[in-house]
Amino acid sequence: MRACAERQGLLVARFYRDEAESGVKEDRKQLRRLLRDCRAGRVGSVILPSLDCLSRDVRIAENLFHEFATLGVDILIADMPTYNGRDRKDVLVRQIREAIAEENRKEIIERLWKGRQECVRRGLFPGGNVPYGFRRSGKRLQVDVAETKIVERIFGLAASGWRPTAVAMALNAEGLVRRNGRPWTQRQVAAVLERKCFYRDGLIRYGLITARNESLALLKLWRR
């Protein structure tokens, strides 16, 4: 990007880094800051390393390009070094590349969706956040004994009629903390209780696909 700026005789004054932010999100902290600076007249040109760094959604990307143009902000694209936003052919190429980026994103999501569904059909956990009471071992889940005791305690108190808020207070009073070392809250306790079918029967669900894996039925395992 600096090389791109040098070729245009520009000085890079600031970087706007949306690290670990999805390219399909319209409300991104650094993107908001960039737009705010553009509207205040503090930015004359914006250099993008690539189109998909701006957005992987055609609608969002086109809305942003329209706003940049309205504000009189020039756009340079590092991997499209000859791009000229005032040339209709260049704009058409840009829009085609935006559509390709969006389609690639959708294809990745679809592959991920199908892969997770297949995991469930095979009785495997589909991925994402590891349920409390387990830890990840390769691609499988392994019982965490310390967390299992807390899960058993949560369901035991709930079976006695305790509400999630009271359960959280009891866990904290007993010095039992969450995986991240923070105190238990009503919301976190409720999240564990909502997975009753998983903890009791090993029922795994992803979308409309469900399967049962009794090796993940934590409450039954602990009673054994």
VODRENKOL-576260 format. One record per residue (C-alpha): chain; residue in one letter; y, x, z; residue number from 0. Coordinates in steps of 0.2 Angstrom, whole numbers, always signed. Each point is the difference from the previous one (the first is absolute). Layout:
# VODRENKOL-576260
<rec cadena="A" residuo="a" Y="Y" X="X" Z="Z" num="NUM"/>
...
This chain:
# VODRENKOL-576260
<rec cadena="A" residuo="m" Y="+0" X="+0" Z="+0" num="0"/>
<rec cadena="A" residuo="r" Y="+12" X="+15" Z="+4" num="1"/>
<rec cadena="A" residuo="a" Y="-5" X="+7" Z="-17" num="2"/>
<rec cadena="A" residuo="c" Y="+4" X="-17" Z="-8" num="3"/>
<rec cadena="A" residuo="a" Y="+17" X="+0" Z="+8" num="4"/>
<rec cadena="A" residuo="e" Y="+4" X="+18" Z="-5" num="5"/>
<rec cadena="A" residuo="r" Y="-4" X="-4" Z="-18" num="6"/>
<rec cadena="A" residuo="q" Y="+13" X="-14" Z="+1" num="7"/>
<rec cadena="A" residuo="g" Y="+13" X="+10" Z="+9" num="8"/>
<rec cadena="A" residuo="l" Y="-2" X="-10" Z="+16" num="9"/>
<rec cadena="A" residuo="l" Y="-1" X="+4" Z="+18" num="10"/>
<rec cadena="A" residuo="v" Y="-13" X="-8" Z="+11" num="11"/>
<rec cadena="A" residuo="a" Y="+10" X="-6" Z="+16" num="12"/>
<rec cadena="A" residuo="r" Y="-14" X="-10" Z="+8" num="13"/>
<rec cadena="A" residuo="f" Y="-18" X="-5" Z="-1" num="14"/>
<rec cadena="A" residuo="y" Y="-6" X="-17" Z="+4" num="15"/>
<rec cadena="A" residuo="r" Y="-19" X="+1" Z="+6" num="16"/>
<rec cadena="A" residuo="d" Y="-10" X="-15" Z="+1" num="17"/>
<rec cadena="A" residuo="e" Y="-15" X="+9" Z="+6" num="18"/>
<rec cadena="A" residuo="a" Y="-16" X="-10" Z="+5" num="19"/>
<rec cadena="A" residuo="e" Y="+9" X="-16" Z="-7" num="20"/>
<rec cadena="A" residuo="s" Y="-9" X="-11" Z="-13" num="21"/>
<rec cadena="A" residuo="g" Y="+8" X="+1" Z="-17" num="22"/>
<rec cadena="A" residuo="v" Y="-2" X="-19" Z="-1" num="23"/>
<rec cadena="A" residuo="k" Y="+11" X="-3" Z="+15" num="24"/>
<rec cadena="A" residuo="e" Y="+18" X="-6" Z="-4" num="25"/>
<rec cadena="A" residuo="d" Y="+7" X="+2" Z="+18" num="26"/>
<rec cadena="A" residuo="r" Y="-2" X="+19" Z="+3" num="27"/>
<rec cadena="A" residuo="k" Y="+12" X="+9" Z="+12" num="28"/>
<rec cadena="A" residuo="q" Y="+5" X="+14" Z="-11" num="29"/>
<rec cadena="A" residuo="l" Y="+1" X="-11" Z="-16" num="30"/>
<rec cadena="A" residuo="r" Y="+12" X="-11" Z="+10" num="31"/>
<rec cadena="A" residuo="r" Y="+10" X="+15" Z="+5" num="32"/>
<rec cadena="A" residuo="l" Y="+1" X="+6" Z="-18" num="33"/>
<rec cadena="A" residuo="l" Y="+6" X="-17" Z="-6" num="34"/>
<rec cadena="A" residuo="r" Y="+13" X="+0" Z="+14" num="35"/>
<rec cadena="A" residuo="d" Y="+7" X="+17" Z="-5" num="36"/>
<rec cadena="A" residuo="c" Y="+0" X="-6" Z="-18" num="37"/>
<rec cadena="A" residuo="r" Y="+10" X="-15" Z="+4" num="38"/>
<rec cadena="A" residuo="a" Y="+12" X="+10" Z="+10" num="39"/>
<rec cadena="A" residuo="g" Y="+3" X="+11" Z="-14" num="40"/>
<rec cadena="A" residuo="r" Y="-7" X="+16" Z="+8" num="41"/>
<rec cadena="A" residuo="v" Y="-14" X="+2" Z="-14" num="42"/>
<rec cadena="A" residuo="g" Y="+4" X="+3" Z="-18" num="43"/>
<rec cadena="A" residuo="s" Y="-18" X="+4" Z="-6" num="44"/>
<rec cadena="A" residuo="v" Y="-17" X="-2" Z="+6" num="45"/>
<rec cadena="A" residuo="i" Y="-15" X="+11" Z="-5" num="46"/>
<rec cadena="A" residuo="l" Y="-17" X="-8" Z="+1" num="47"/>
<rec cadena="A" residuo="p" Y="-15" X="+12" Z="+0" num="48"/>
<rec cadena="A" residuo="s" Y="-10" X="-14" Z="-9" num="49"/>
<rec cadena="A" residuo="l" Y="+2" X="-18" Z="-3" num="50"/>
<rec cadena="A" residuo="d" Y="-14" X="-5" Z="+12" num="51"/>
<rec cadena="A" residuo="c" Y="+10" X="+8" Z="+14" num="52"/>
<rec cadena="A" residuo="l" Y="+13" X="-13" Z="-2" num="53"/>
<rec cadena="A" residuo="s" Y="-12" X="-15" Z="-1" num="54"/>
<rec cadena="A" residuo="r" Y="-17" X="-4" Z="-6" num="55"/>
<rec cadena="A" residuo="d" Y="+6" X="-18" Z="-3" num="56"/>
<rec cadena="A" residuo="v" Y="+8" X="-4" Z="-16" num="57"/>
<rec cadena="A" residuo="r" Y="+11" X="-14" Z="+7" num="58"/>
<rec cadena="A" residuo="i" Y="+7" X="+12" Z="+14" num="59"/>
<rec cadena="A" residuo="a" Y="+2" X="+14" Z="-11" num="60"/>
<rec cadena="A" residuo="e" Y="+10" X="-10" Z="-13" num="61"/>
<rec cadena="A" residuo="n" Y="+11" X="-8" Z="+13" num="62"/>
<rec cadena="A" residuo="l" Y="+4" X="+18" Z="+7" num="63"/>
<rec cadena="A" residuo="f" Y="+4" X="+7" Z="-17" num="64"/>
<rec cadena="A" residuo="h" Y="+11" X="-15" Z="-3" num="65"/>
<rec cadena="A" residuo="e" Y="+9" X="+3" Z="+16" num="66"/>
<rec cadena="A" residuo="f" Y="+2" X="+18" Z="-3" num="67"/>
<rec cadena="A" residuo="a" Y="+8" X="-4" Z="-17" num="68"/>
<rec cadena="A" residuo="t" Y="+12" X="-13" Z="+7" num="69"/>
<rec cadena="A" residuo="l" Y="+6" X="+13" Z="+13" num="70"/>
<rec cadena="A" residuo="g" Y="+2" X="+13" Z="-14" num="71"/>
<rec cadena="A" residuo="v" Y="-13" X="+12" Z="+8" num="72"/>
<rec cadena="A" residuo="d" Y="-9" X="+11" Z="-13" num="73"/>
<rec cadena="A" residuo="i" Y="-19" X="+1" Z="+1" num="74"/>
<rec cadena="A" residuo="l" Y="-10" X="+16" Z="-4" num="75"/>
<rec cadena="A" residuo="i" Y="-19" X="+1" Z="+0" num="76"/>
<rec cadena="A" residuo="a" Y="-7" X="+17" Z="+2" num="77"/>
<rec cadena="A" residuo="d" Y="-16" X="-4" Z="-9" num="78"/>
<rec cadena="A" residuo="m" Y="+10" X="-8" Z="-14" num="79"/>
<rec cadena="A" residuo="p" Y="+12" X="+14" Z="-3" num="80"/>
<rec cadena="A" residuo="t" Y="+8" X="-8" Z="-16" num="81"/>
<rec cadena="A" residuo="y" Y="+2" X="-17" Z="+8" num="82"/>
<rec cadena="A" residuo="n" Y="+17" X="-8" Z="-4" num="83"/>
<rec cadena="A" residuo="g" Y="+3" X="-17" Z="+8" num="84"/>
<rec cadena="A" residuo="r" Y="+12" X="-5" Z="-13" num="85"/>
<rec cadena="A" residuo="d" Y="-13" X="+2" Z="-14" num="86"/>
<rec cadena="A" residuo="r" Y="-10" X="-16" Z="-3" num="87"/>
<rec cadena="A" residuo="k" Y="-16" X="+10" Z="-6" num="88"/>
<rec cadena="A" residuo="d" Y="+0" X="+10" Z="+16" num="89"/>
<rec cadena="A" residuo="v" Y="+2" X="-16" Z="+10" num="90"/>
<rec cadena="A" residuo="l" Y="-14" X="-7" Z="-9" num="91"/>
<rec cadena="A" residuo="v" Y="-11" X="+15" Z="+4" num="92"/>
<rec cadena="A" residuo="r" Y="+5" X="-1" Z="+18" num="93"/>
<rec cadena="A" residuo="q" Y="-5" X="-18" Z="+1" num="94"/>
<rec cadena="A" residuo="i" Y="-17" X="+3" Z="-8" num="95"/>
<rec cadena="A" residuo="r" Y="-3" X="+14" Z="+13" num="96"/>
<rec cadena="A" residuo="e" Y="+5" X="-11" Z="+14" num="97"/>
<rec cadena="A" residuo="a" Y="-12" X="-13" Z="-6" num="98"/>
<rec cadena="A" residuo="i" Y="-14" X="+13" Z="-1" num="99"/>
<rec cadena="A" residuo="a" Y="+4" X="+6" Z="+18" num="100"/>
<rec cadena="A" residuo="e" Y="-1" X="-18" Z="+6" num="101"/>
<rec cadena="A" residuo="e" Y="-17" X="-2" Z="-9" num="102"/>
<rec cadena="A" residuo="n" Y="-7" X="+16" Z="+7" num="103"/>
<rec cadena="A" residuo="r" Y="+5" X="-6" Z="+18" num="104"/>
<rec cadena="A" residuo="k" Y="-9" X="-17" Z="-3" num="105"/>
<rec cadena="A" residuo="e" Y="-15" X="+9" Z="-7" num="106"/>
<rec cadena="A" residuo="i" Y="-1" X="+11" Z="+16" num="107"/>
<rec cadena="A" residuo="i" Y="+2" X="-15" Z="+11" num="108"/>
<rec cadena="A" residuo="e" Y="-14" X="-9" Z="-10" num="109"/>
<rec cadena="A" residuo="r" Y="-12" X="+15" Z="+2" num="110"/>
<rec cadena="A" residuo="l" Y="+4" X="+1" Z="+18" num="111"/>
<rec cadena="A" residuo="w" Y="-3" X="-19" Z="+3" num="112"/>
<rec cadena="A" residuo="k" Y="-17" X="+1" Z="-10" num="113"/>
<rec cadena="A" residuo="g" Y="-5" X="+15" Z="+9" num="114"/>
<rec cadena="A" residuo="r" Y="+3" X="-7" Z="+17" num="115"/>
<rec cadena="A" residuo="q" Y="-9" X="-16" Z="-5" num="116"/>
<rec cadena="A" residuo="e" Y="-15" X="+10" Z="-5" num="117"/>
<rec cadena="A" residuo="c" Y="+0" X="+9" Z="+17" num="118"/>
<rec cadena="A" residuo="v" Y="+0" X="-17" Z="+9" num="119"/>
<rec cadena="A" residuo="r" Y="-15" X="-6" Z="-11" num="120"/>
<rec cadena="A" residuo="r" Y="-9" X="+15" Z="+6" num="121"/>
<rec cadena="A" residuo="g" Y="+4" X="-4" Z="+18" num="122"/>
<rec cadena="A" residuo="l" Y="+12" X="+15" Z="+2" num="123"/>
<rec cadena="A" residuo="f" Y="+18" X="-1" Z="+7" num="124"/>
<rec cadena="A" residuo="p" Y="+12" X="-1" Z="-15" num="125"/>
<rec cadena="A" residuo="g" Y="+13" X="+12" Z="+7" num="126"/>
<rec cadena="A" residuo="g" Y="+17" X="-1" Z="+7" num="127"/>
<rec cadena="A" residuo="n" Y="+4" X="+1" Z="+19" num="128"/>
<rec cadena="A" residuo="v" Y="-16" X="+4" Z="+10" num="129"/>
<rec cadena="A" residuo="p" Y="-4" X="-15" Z="+12" num="130"/>
<rec cadena="A" residuo="y" Y="+3" X="+4" Z="+18" num="131"/>
<rec cadena="A" residuo="g" Y="-17" X="+6" Z="+8" num="132"/>
<rec cadena="A" residuo="f" Y="-4" X="+11" Z="-15" num="133"/>
<rec cadena="A" residuo="r" Y="+5" X="+16" Z="-8" num="134"/>
<rec cadena="A" residuo="r" Y="-3" X="+6" Z="-18" num="135"/>
<rec cadena="A" residuo="s" Y="-14" X="+11" Z="-4" num="136"/>
<rec cadena="A" residuo="g" Y="+1" X="+4" Z="-18" num="137"/>
<rec cadena="A" residuo="k" Y="-1" X="-17" Z="-9" num="138"/>
<rec cadena="A" residuo="r" Y="-8" X="-9" Z="+14" num="139"/>
<rec cadena="A" residuo="l" Y="+5" X="-6" Z="+17" num="140"/>
<rec cadena="A" residuo="q" Y="-7" X="+8" Z="+16" num="141"/>
<rec cadena="A" residuo="v" Y="+1" X="-8" Z="+17" num="142"/>
<rec cadena="A" residuo="d" Y="+13" X="+7" Z="+12" num="143"/>
<rec cadena="A" residuo="v" Y="-7" X="-3" Z="+18" num="144"/>
<rec cadena="A" residuo="a" Y="+17" X="+1" Z="+9" num="145"/>
<rec cadena="A" residuo="e" Y="+8" X="-13" Z="-12" num="146"/>
<rec cadena="A" residuo="t" Y="-16" X="-11" Z="+1" num="147"/>
<rec cadena="A" residuo="k" Y="+2" X="-2" Z="+18" num="148"/>
<rec cadena="A" residuo="i" Y="+17" X="-6" Z="-2" num="149"/>
<rec cadena="A" residuo="v" Y="-5" X="-12" Z="-14" num="150"/>
<rec cadena="A" residuo="e" Y="-14" X="-7" Z="+12" num="151"/>
<rec cadena="A" residuo="r" Y="+13" X="-2" Z="+14" num="152"/>
<rec cadena="A" residuo="i" Y="+12" X="-9" Z="-12" num="153"/>
<rec cadena="A" residuo="f" Y="-13" X="-13" Z="-5" num="154"/>
<rec cadena="A" residuo="g" Y="-6" X="-1" Z="+18" num="155"/>
<rec cadena="A" residuo="l" Y="+17" X="-5" Z="+7" num="156"/>
<rec cadena="A" residuo="a" Y="+3" X="-12" Z="-15" num="157"/>
<rec cadena="A" residuo="a" Y="-17" X="-9" Z="+3" num="158"/>
<rec cadena="A" residuo="s" Y="+6" X="-3" Z="+18" num="159"/>
<rec cadena="A" residuo="g" Y="+15" X="-9" Z="-7" num="160"/>
<rec cadena="A" residuo="w" Y="+13" X="+14" Z="+1" num="161"/>
<rec cadena="A" residuo="r" Y="+14" X="-1" Z="-13" num="162"/>
<rec cadena="A" residuo="p" Y="+4" X="+16" Z="-11" num="163"/>
<rec cadena="A" residuo="t" Y="+16" X="+3" Z="+10" num="164"/>
<rec cadena="A" residuo="a" Y="-10" X="+0" Z="+17" num="165"/>
<rec cadena="A" residuo="v" Y="-14" X="+11" Z="-8" num="166"/>
<rec cadena="A" residuo="a" Y="+13" X="+13" Z="-6" num="167"/>
<rec cadena="A" residuo="m" Y="+8" X="+1" Z="+18" num="168"/>
<rec cadena="A" residuo="a" Y="-18" X="+2" Z="+7" num="169"/>
<rec cadena="A" residuo="l" Y="-4" X="+14" Z="-12" num="170"/>
<rec cadena="A" residuo="n" Y="+16" X="+9" Z="+4" num="171"/>
<rec cadena="A" residuo="a" Y="-2" X="-2" Z="+19" num="172"/>
<rec cadena="A" residuo="e" Y="-17" X="+8" Z="-2" num="173"/>
<rec cadena="A" residuo="g" Y="+7" X="+15" Z="-9" num="174"/>
<rec cadena="A" residuo="l" Y="-8" X="-4" Z="-17" num="175"/>
<rec cadena="A" residuo="v" Y="+11" X="+4" Z="-14" num="176"/>
<rec cadena="A" residuo="r" Y="-1" X="-3" Z="-19" num="177"/>
<rec cadena="A" residuo="r" Y="-6" X="+13" Z="-13" num="178"/>
<rec cadena="A" residuo="n" Y="+18" X="+7" Z="-2" num="179"/>
<rec cadena="A" residuo="g" Y="+2" X="+2" Z="+19" num="180"/>
<rec cadena="A" residuo="r" Y="+12" X="-15" Z="+1" num="181"/>
<rec cadena="A" residuo="p" Y="-2" X="-15" Z="+12" num="182"/>
<rec cadena="A" residuo="w" Y="-9" X="-16" Z="-6" num="183"/>
<rec cadena="A" residuo="t" Y="+10" X="-15" Z="-6" num="184"/>
<rec cadena="A" residuo="q" Y="-3" X="-18" Z="-2" num="185"/>
<rec cadena="A" residuo="r" Y="+0" X="+3" Z="-19" num="186"/>
<rec cadena="A" residuo="q" Y="-13" X="+14" Z="+1" num="187"/>
<rec cadena="A" residuo="v" Y="-12" X="-9" Z="+11" num="188"/>
<rec cadena="A" residuo="a" Y="+1" X="-15" Z="-12" num="189"/>
<rec cadena="A" residuo="a" Y="-4" X="+10" Z="-15" num="190"/>
<rec cadena="A" residuo="v" Y="-16" X="+6" Z="+9" num="191"/>
<rec cadena="A" residuo="l" Y="-5" X="-18" Z="+4" num="192"/>
<rec cadena="A" residuo="e" Y="+4" X="-6" Z="-17" num="193"/>
<rec cadena="A" residuo="r" Y="-15" X="+12" Z="-6" num="194"/>
<rec cadena="A" residuo="k" Y="-12" X="-9" Z="+11" num="195"/>
<rec cadena="A" residuo="c" Y="-12" X="-4" Z="-15" num="196"/>
<rec cadena="A" residuo="f" Y="+0" X="+19" Z="-4" num="197"/>
<rec cadena="A" residuo="y" Y="-3" X="+6" Z="+18" num="198"/>
<rec cadena="A" residuo="r" Y="-13" X="-13" Z="+4" num="199"/>
<rec cadena="A" residuo="d" Y="-9" X="-2" Z="-17" num="200"/>
<rec cadena="A" residuo="g" Y="+5" X="+15" Z="-10" num="201"/>
<rec cadena="A" residuo="l" Y="+8" X="-12" Z="-13" num="202"/>
<rec cadena="A" residuo="i" Y="+10" X="+10" Z="-13" num="203"/>
<rec cadena="A" residuo="r" Y="+13" X="-9" Z="-11" num="204"/>
<rec cadena="A" residuo="y" Y="+11" X="+6" Z="-14" num="205"/>
<rec cadena="A" residuo="g" Y="+8" X="-14" Z="-10" num="206"/>
<rec cadena="A" residuo="l" Y="-13" X="-13" Z="-4" num="207"/>
<rec cadena="A" residuo="i" Y="-15" X="+12" Z="+2" num="208"/>
<rec cadena="A" residuo="t" Y="-9" X="+0" Z="+17" num="209"/>
<rec cadena="A" residuo="a" Y="-15" X="+10" Z="+6" num="210"/>
<rec cadena="A" residuo="r" Y="-9" X="+3" Z="+16" num="211"/>
<rec cadena="A" residuo="n" Y="-4" X="+17" Z="+8" num="212"/>
<rec cadena="A" residuo="e" Y="-8" X="-1" Z="+17" num="213"/>
<rec cadena="A" residuo="s" Y="+3" X="+18" Z="+3" num="214"/>
<rec cadena="A" residuo="l" Y="+18" X="-4" Z="+1" num="215"/>
<rec cadena="A" residuo="a" Y="-2" X="-14" Z="+13" num="216"/>
<rec cadena="A" residuo="l" Y="+8" X="+10" Z="+14" num="217"/>
<rec cadena="A" residuo="l" Y="-3" X="-13" Z="+14" num="218"/>
<rec cadena="A" residuo="k" Y="-18" X="-2" Z="-4" num="219"/>
<rec cadena="A" residuo="l" Y="-2" X="+19" Z="-1" num="220"/>
<rec cadena="A" residuo="w" Y="+8" X="+2" Z="+17" num="221"/>
<rec cadena="A" residuo="r" Y="-11" X="-12" Z="+8" num="222"/>
<rec cadena="A" residuo="r" Y="-15" X="+9" Z="-6" num="223"/>
